[in-house]
Amino acid sequence: KFIIEEKRILKNYDVLDGLQDVRILSFKNTLYYTGNVVYSYKDASGNFIRGSKVEFGTFNINNNSFNGTIMCEKNWALFNTSKKVYCIYKWHPISIGLIKKDKMLIKLKKDSPSFFKYVCGSTPGVLINNHVVFICHIVCRDKPRNYYHLFVRLNSNDYSYSDHSYLFTFENQPIEYCCGMILKNGLLYITYSVKDSITKVLTIEPGVIE
C-alpha cells in the first residue's frame, strides 16, 4: 500500500502502513522473507497500545501473518539447513522454530547469557565453518534511538550458544539498523541504514569478527 505524503493524517500514534524491516533469505531458488507490520489501538482505558506482528512468506506464494504472544514481534531471524528453513523467535532462551502456514512451532530451546533478554534479532543466519552467525542488536532508548550491534554464533551441530562479539556501532550514528548479511566469495556483505534514510553496504572478511 502506497501512502501519499501530502494526504497523511497524523494520529495519536502515527505509523506507516505496510511491511517494515524486511529480511530476505535465499533457499533452494526461493526467496523467503519476514517483515513486521506495526499497529496501534485504544484499550478499554482509552490508552493507545502499540505492537507489531510478523508477516512471513516467499515471493511466489501467498503471504501469511503471524500474531505472536509478545508485544513486539519484530525480531525474527531466519536461517536454513540443507533441508529446511528455521527461525529464531527470541534470544533468551534461544527459541528456534519452524513456520507451518500461519503458525510458529517452537522445536528447540537453548540457554543463552542472561543479557540476551535485551537482544533483538537483526540479520538472517549465515553458515561460517561450524557456526551459524547472526548480527543482532540492543536498543538504547535515547532520542533519537541508538543501536549497539553484536555478532552471535550458534554451534551448527545443535544450535546451542557458542559466543558473541563485543558490542559495536557501524558509524557511531543514531538509528543504525542492520537487517541483511550474506557470505559470498569468502566475504561478508552486511547491509545497514543510518537515521532511517541512508542505506549502506559493508564488506568484511569473516576472520575479523571478535
Rosetta silent file (secondary structure, phi, psi, omega in degrees, C-alpha in Angstrom):
SEQUENCE: KFIIEEKRILKNYDVLDGLQDVRILSFKNTLYYTGNVVYSYKDASGNFIRGSKVEFGTFNINNNSFNGTIMCEKNWALFNTSKKVYCIYKWHPISIGLIKKDKMLIKLKKDSPSFFKYVCGSTPGVLINNHVVFICHIVCRDKPRNYYHLFVRLNSNDYSYSDHSYLFTFENQPIEYCCGMILKNGLLYITYSVKDSITKVLTIEPGVIE
SCORE:     score description
SCORE:     0.000 S_00000001
   1 L     0.000  126.388  179.439    0.000    0.000    0.000 S_00000001
   2 L   -95.843  144.070 -179.989    1.432    3.343   -1.016 S_00000001
   3 L  -117.099  127.111  175.164    0.858    6.473    1.035 S_00000001
   4 L   -83.686  117.661 -171.255    0.818    9.936   -0.494 S_00000001
   5 H   -54.930  -39.450 -176.754    2.727   12.077    1.973 S_00000001
   6 H   -66.842  -21.123 -176.662    0.556   15.137    1.435 S_00000001
   7 H   -99.614    0.631  179.660   -2.572   13.139    2.331 S_00000001
   8 L   -67.475  141.217  176.506   -1.258   11.587    5.513 S_00000001
   9 L  -114.218  121.194  178.895   -3.187   12.391    8.651 S_00000001
  10 L   -70.466  128.735  179.348   -1.224   12.390   11.899 S_00000001
  11 L  -112.570 -177.819 -177.281   -2.918   10.248   14.539 S_00000001
  12 L   -59.717  -36.016  171.856   -2.249    9.690   18.211 S_00000001
  13 L  -129.153   98.982 -171.764    0.352    7.103   17.314 S_00000001
  14 L   -80.981  120.748  176.873    1.493    7.835   13.794 S_00000001
  15 L  -135.398  161.150  176.285    2.817    4.826   11.888 S_00000001
  16 L   -93.185  143.635  173.632    3.252    3.903    8.266 S_00000001
  17 L   -72.618  163.117  173.235    1.239    1.158    6.640 S_00000001
  18 L    95.437  179.014 -177.430    2.953   -1.771    5.006 S_00000001
  19 L   -77.656  142.487  174.498    5.919   -4.000    5.772 S_00000001
  20 E  -128.126  160.325  174.664    8.939   -2.729    7.665 S_00000001
  21 E    51.216   50.394 -177.725   12.336   -4.242    8.490 S_00000001
  22 E   -75.046  131.876  177.352   12.113   -6.833    5.727 S_00000001
  23 E  -119.053  137.714 -173.655   14.720   -9.614    5.904 S_00000001
  24 E  -121.224  137.190  176.858   15.368  -11.929    2.967 S_00000001
  25 E  -128.787  128.040  177.451   16.778  -15.456    2.910 S_00000001
  26 E   -94.292  126.121 -178.547   17.609  -17.339   -0.280 S_00000001
  27 E  -149.346  118.548  177.892   16.967  -21.105   -0.087 S_00000001
  28 L    51.118   53.094  175.746   16.643  -23.596   -2.947 S_00000001
  29 L    63.826   19.724  175.871   15.937  -20.954   -5.580 S_00000001
  30 E  -127.865  139.422  176.138   13.236  -19.342   -3.462 S_00000001
  31 E   -96.309  116.945  174.705   13.440  -16.055   -1.577 S_00000001
  32 E   -97.337  151.076  179.345   11.920  -16.242    1.900 S_00000001
  33 E  -146.639  155.857  163.435   11.237  -13.112    3.900 S_00000001
  34 E  -125.121  148.653  175.774    9.940  -11.796    7.179 S_00000001
  35 E  -154.083  144.604 -177.213    8.656   -8.277    7.680 S_00000001
  36 E  -101.409  148.963  177.049    6.825   -6.654   10.536 S_00000001
  37 E  -116.296  117.980 -179.068    3.589   -4.704   10.458 S_00000001
  38 E   -84.374  141.013  177.545    3.202   -2.108   13.205 S_00000001
  39 E  -137.675  161.672  173.040   -0.240   -1.491   14.652 S_00000001
  40 E  -144.501  151.237  179.247   -1.817    0.625   17.359 S_00000001
  41 E  -154.376  166.466 -179.926   -5.196    0.553   19.071 S_00000001
  42 E  -101.913  125.940 -179.448   -7.025    2.043   22.031 S_00000001
  43 L   -82.253 -175.530 -174.784   -7.593   -0.247   25.015 S_00000001
  44 L   -63.669  -23.542 -179.960  -10.579   -0.253   27.386 S_00000001
  45 L   -90.823    0.997 -179.927   -8.999    2.521   29.475 S_00000001
  46 L    87.857    5.986  178.340   -8.502    4.765   26.477 S_00000001
  47 L   -84.192  142.217  176.472   -4.741    4.220   26.321 S_00000001
  48 E   -84.047  126.192 -177.585   -3.084    3.811   22.953 S_00000001
  49 E  -110.490  134.476  178.645   -1.291    0.474   22.695 S_00000001
  50 E  -116.356  139.691  176.614    1.400   -0.211   20.122 S_00000001
  51 E  -153.665 -167.332  177.994    2.599   -3.594   18.969 S_00000001
  52 E  -155.193  153.798  173.154    3.643   -5.480   15.886 S_00000001
  53 E  -126.137  164.779 -176.911    3.020   -8.710   14.083 S_00000001
  54 E  -109.742  138.140  170.045    5.181  -10.556   11.614 S_00000001
  55 E  -106.139  130.790  179.359    4.401  -11.442    8.053 S_00000001
  56 E  -124.235  140.584  176.877    6.248  -14.456    6.667 S_00000001
  57 E  -175.353 -169.311  172.061    6.164  -15.740    3.136 S_00000001
  58 E  -125.339  172.133 -178.551    8.002  -16.292   -0.098 S_00000001
  59 L   -86.675   11.179  175.824    7.970  -14.310   -3.286 S_00000001
  60 L  -136.284   13.624  173.117    5.984  -16.979   -5.116 S_00000001
  61 L  -134.681  169.340  177.184    3.249  -17.995   -2.644 S_00000001
  62 L   -65.809  150.099 -177.535    0.559  -16.169   -0.699 S_00000001
  63 L   -83.375  152.863  176.097    1.712  -14.397    2.442 S_00000001
  64 E  -124.565  139.691  176.168    0.831  -15.472    5.958 S_00000001
  65 E  -105.548  141.376 -178.795    0.584  -13.255    9.001 S_00000001
  66 E  -119.416  125.194  174.780    1.550  -14.487   12.459 S_00000001
  67 L  -102.560  107.787 -175.610    0.201  -12.956   15.638 S_00000001
  68 L   -85.186 -166.961 -173.261    2.597  -13.867   18.416 S_00000001
  69 L  -107.986   -2.522  178.366    2.330  -13.688   22.169 S_00000001
  70 L  -114.359  160.730 -171.650    4.686  -10.826   22.945 S_00000001
  71 L   -65.130  -35.924 -178.985    4.166   -7.133   22.311 S_00000001
  72 L  -113.449  114.685  179.735    6.995   -6.795   19.826 S_00000001
  73 L  -110.448   37.248 -171.861    7.210   -9.424   17.100 S_00000001
  74 L   -89.557  -10.216 -158.163    9.778   -7.551   15.032 S_00000001
  75 L  -117.707   30.786  175.796   12.872   -9.601   15.550 S_00000001
  76 L   -66.088  147.220  179.748   12.574  -12.985   13.915 S_00000001
  77 E  -133.486  114.566 -178.821   15.789  -14.231   12.297 S_00000001
  78 E   -80.522  150.530  166.612   15.671  -16.854    9.536 S_00000001
  79 E  -156.239  166.504 -176.501   18.362  -19.409    8.785 S_00000001
  80 E  -136.025  153.646  166.286   18.451  -22.672    6.881 S_00000001
  81 L   -99.588 -167.771  177.923   19.982  -26.123    6.878 S_00000001
  82 L   -71.074  -15.135 -174.046   20.372  -28.135    3.694 S_00000001
  83 L  -118.260  -28.720 -170.106   16.731  -29.244    4.028 S_00000001
  84 L  -140.074  159.831  171.513   14.671  -26.686    5.937 S_00000001
  85 E  -101.392  127.016  178.216   14.214  -23.031    6.831 S_00000001
  86 E  -113.626  171.538 -178.689   14.225  -22.316   10.567 S_00000001
  87 E  -144.560  129.273  168.220   13.583  -19.163   12.539 S_00000001
  88 E   -75.547  120.614  179.299   14.982  -17.719   15.761 S_00000001
  89 E   -88.992  -41.376  174.035   11.905  -16.482   17.609 S_00000001
  90 E  -154.190  167.520 -169.672   13.722  -14.960   20.588 S_00000001
  91 E  -105.416   -7.380  177.201   17.213  -14.967   22.067 S_00000001
  92 L  -145.816  106.431  -11.495   16.660  -15.726   25.773 S_00000001
  93 L   -66.601  162.672  176.709   16.280  -18.573   25.894 S_00000001
  94 E   -65.037  116.193 -175.267   17.256  -19.109   22.268 S_00000001
  95 E  -116.286  119.332 -172.682   13.979  -20.364   20.804 S_00000001
  96 E  -117.096  131.739 -176.615   14.106  -21.951   17.364 S_00000001
  97 E  -137.496  172.029  170.536   11.048  -22.877   15.368 S_00000001
  98 E  -109.522  147.539  177.680    9.566  -23.939   12.085 S_00000001
  99 E  -104.793  117.005  178.030    6.865  -21.935   10.363 S_00000001
 100 E  -116.299  107.694 -177.155    3.919  -24.019    9.192 S_00000001
 101 L    55.196 -113.463 -176.291    1.341  -21.943    7.344 S_00000001
 102 L  -105.707   21.759 -178.325    0.284  -19.337    9.928 S_00000001
 103 E  -125.070  138.994  171.017    1.823  -20.985   12.988 S_00000001
 104 E   -94.575  120.812 -179.420    5.232  -20.789   14.590 S_00000001
 105 E  -108.335  105.424 -179.695    6.133  -24.195   16.020 S_00000001
 106 E   -71.702  121.333 -176.447    8.956  -23.923   18.563 S_00000001
 107 E  -105.726  -19.413 -170.849   11.105  -27.028   18.165 S_00000001
 108 E  -154.789  139.789  173.501   14.141  -26.244   20.263 S_00000001
 109 E  -130.415  134.976 -178.118   15.210  -24.056   23.192 S_00000001
 110 E  -130.458  148.006  178.197   18.807  -23.386   24.192 S_00000001
 111 L   -66.735  152.935  175.709   20.388  -21.467   27.066 S_00000001
 112 L  -148.655  163.514  177.596   21.923  -18.061   26.431 S_00000001
 113 L   -56.944  149.209 -173.127   23.579  -15.337   28.553 S_00000001
 114 H   -60.737  -32.467 -178.099   21.099  -13.505   30.773 S_00000001
 115 H   -71.992   -8.084  177.520   21.578  -10.164   28.987 S_00000001
 116 H   -66.578   -9.969  173.382   20.276  -11.791   25.799 S_00000001
 117 H   -65.727  -17.041  176.611   16.796  -10.921   27.060 S_00000001
 118 H   -97.468   -3.603 -174.174   17.630   -7.469   25.693 S_00000001
 119 L   -85.810  136.476  176.983   18.983   -8.790   22.379 S_00000001
 120 E  -114.997  142.218  179.721   16.953   -8.422   19.211 S_00000001
 121 E   -75.651  138.926 -178.805   17.484  -10.425   16.044 S_00000001
 122 L  -117.462  -67.903 -171.829   18.622   -8.475   13.031 S_00000001
 123 L   -99.739  159.503  165.882   20.028  -10.473   10.123 S_00000001
 124 L   -61.098  158.264  179.841   19.353  -13.949    8.765 S_00000001
 125 L   -80.064  145.508 -179.913   21.897  -16.521    9.875 S_00000001
 126 E  -122.922  131.342  179.019   24.952  -17.309    7.748 S_00000001
 127 E   -81.021  118.186  177.210   26.863  -20.600    7.943 S_00000001
 128 E  -128.463  111.561 -176.018   30.576  -19.931    8.532 S_00000001
 129 L    55.816 -118.220 -176.550   32.674  -23.014    9.212 S_00000001
 130 L  -103.620   23.897 -177.727   30.989  -24.774   12.131 S_00000001
 131 E  -132.986  150.289  166.045   28.778  -21.877   13.236 S_00000001
 132 E   -99.064  121.306 -171.225   25.569  -20.136   12.229 S_00000001
 133 E  -110.171  133.733  177.035   26.369  -16.429   12.533 S_00000001
 134 E  -125.550  155.287  162.263   23.887  -13.596   13.075 S_00000001
 135 E  -105.237  126.573  178.459   24.158   -9.875   13.656 S_00000001
 136 E  -119.349 -177.805  178.521   21.863   -8.801   16.495 S_00000001
 137 E  -152.891  161.008  171.691   21.400   -5.552   18.369 S_00000001
 138 E  -122.088  135.375 -175.189   20.474   -3.941   21.673 S_00000001
 139 E  -100.990  130.700  170.268   18.473   -0.721   21.622 S_00000001
 140 E  -101.478  120.120 -171.557   19.206    2.263   23.846 S_00000001
 141 L   -80.780   51.521  171.814   16.016    4.334   24.056 S_00000001
 142 L   -75.491  177.786  173.183   17.658    7.695   23.643 S_00000001
 143 L  -124.080  105.304   -0.554   16.099   10.367   21.459 S_00000001
 144 L   -75.540  169.251 -177.302   16.925    9.507   18.771 S_00000001
 145 L   -66.517  152.907  172.659   17.488    5.808   19.476 S_00000001
 146 E  -121.277  136.166 -179.833   20.933    4.230   19.420 S_00000001
 147 E  -110.953  130.896  176.645   21.554    0.656   18.291 S_00000001
 148 E  -115.485  122.592 -169.548   24.514   -1.382   19.539 S_00000001
 149 E   -98.292  159.493  173.615   25.279   -4.426   17.437 S_00000001
 150 E  -154.313  144.296  169.837   26.897   -7.772   18.154 S_00000001
 151 E   -81.360  138.650  176.093   27.727  -10.900   16.230 S_00000001
 152 E  -124.531  131.895  179.494   26.199  -14.043   17.723 S_00000001
 153 E  -116.524  130.961  172.551   27.430  -17.526   16.870 S_00000001
 154 E  -109.213  144.534  175.048   25.487  -20.760   17.349 S_00000001
 155 E   -67.827  129.918 -173.005   27.072  -24.177   17.008 S_00000001
 156 L   -73.507  -16.009 -178.239   25.841  -25.603   13.732 S_00000001
 157 L   -79.227  -32.464 -178.158   25.526  -29.178   15.032 S_00000001
 158 L  -138.952    3.769  178.006   22.893  -28.464   17.702 S_00000001
 159 L    63.025   24.492  172.842   22.241  -24.673   17.519 S_00000001
 160 L   -77.625  157.221  177.791   23.468  -24.125   21.060 S_00000001
 161 E   -63.039  132.616  175.614   25.003  -20.778   22.002 S_00000001
 162 E  -105.327  -64.040  179.568   28.721  -20.580   21.207 S_00000001
 163 E  -166.344  177.703  177.123   29.839  -16.987   21.753 S_00000001
 164 E  -143.512  161.255 -178.144   29.229  -13.369   20.854 S_00000001
 165 L   -87.118  177.146  167.465   31.331  -10.390   19.854 S_00000001
 166 L   -64.674  154.500  170.625   31.907   -7.073   21.540 S_00000001
 167 L   -68.507  144.478 -179.374   29.155   -4.510   21.103 S_00000001
 168 E  -151.380  164.293  168.553   29.864   -2.143   18.238 S_00000001
 169 L  -118.999  160.100  176.521   28.399    0.557   16.009 S_00000001
 170 L   -80.791  -44.084 -176.080   28.963    0.964   12.299 S_00000001
 171 L  -136.670    7.022 -176.502   29.398    4.741   12.294 S_00000001
 172 L    58.511   42.273  179.767   28.528    5.866   15.831 S_00000001
 173 L  -118.374  156.714  176.641   25.351    7.418   14.462 S_00000001
 174 L   -66.213  153.609  173.334   21.740    7.275   15.753 S_00000001
 175 L    48.662   57.219  168.863   19.345    4.652   14.413 S_00000001
 176 E   -86.994  117.645 -176.562   21.811    2.344   12.723 S_00000001
 177 E  -122.214  125.347 -176.664   19.673   -0.586   11.628 S_00000001
 178 E  -117.433  124.278  179.667   21.148   -3.768   10.179 S_00000001
 179 E  -138.546   14.608  178.797   18.930   -6.459    8.654 S_00000001
 180 E  -142.304  138.005  175.693   20.971   -8.123    5.895 S_00000001
 181 E  -157.744  130.477  174.163   24.080  -10.300    5.711 S_00000001
 182 E  -135.249  156.280  174.774   25.306  -12.827    3.141 S_00000001
 183 E  -109.061  122.263 -178.704   28.547  -14.730    2.610 S_00000001
 184 E  -144.677  127.728  178.838   29.819  -14.658   -0.971 S_00000001
 185 L    52.803   39.681  175.890   33.254  -15.493   -2.343 S_00000001
 186 L    79.294    7.261 -179.875   34.727  -15.568    1.150 S_00000001
 187 E  -124.040  147.163  173.486   33.432  -12.121    2.141 S_00000001
 188 E   -93.788  126.362  175.173   30.555  -10.973    4.332 S_00000001
 189 E  -106.199  117.748 -173.892   28.279   -8.361    2.784 S_00000001
 190 E  -117.141  127.014  179.475   26.365   -6.514    5.502 S_00000001
 191 E  -105.840  137.737  177.940   23.558   -4.054    4.774 S_00000001
 192 E  -151.875  161.504  177.406   22.550   -1.349    7.225 S_00000001
 193 E  -122.667  160.246  179.665   20.856    2.025    7.288 S_00000001
 194 E  -126.284  128.231  176.721   21.574    5.231    9.209 S_00000001
 195 L    57.760   32.841  178.228   18.899    7.560   10.608 S_00000001
 196 L    56.268   30.039 -176.447   16.148    5.691    8.744 S_00000001
 197 L  -143.072  -48.679 -173.013   17.313    7.245    5.499 S_00000001
 198 E   -97.556  127.715  179.213   20.746    6.271    4.166 S_00000001
 199 E  -104.369  135.686 -176.322   21.380    2.666    3.092 S_00000001
 200 E  -137.837  161.243  176.361   24.918    1.282    3.023 S_00000001
 201 E  -124.739  129.709  177.123   26.814   -1.955    2.402 S_00000001
 202 E  -112.444  134.202  178.235   29.831   -3.019    4.452 S_00000001
 203 E  -116.255  126.689 -179.349   32.191   -5.754    3.237 S_00000001
 204 E  -138.705  161.754  170.917   34.421   -7.593    5.708 S_00000001
 205 L   -86.655  138.376 -178.321   36.357  -10.837    5.999 S_00000001
 206 H   -56.957  -28.029 -177.326   34.769  -13.312    8.454 S_00000001
 207 H   -68.732  -12.543 -178.733   38.071  -13.661   10.289 S_00000001
 208 H   -85.356   -7.120 -179.128   37.934  -10.097   11.652 S_00000001
 209 L   -69.166  129.024  178.054   34.935  -10.851   13.861 S_00000001
 210 L  -127.509    0.000    0.000   35.888  -10.729   17.554 S_00000001
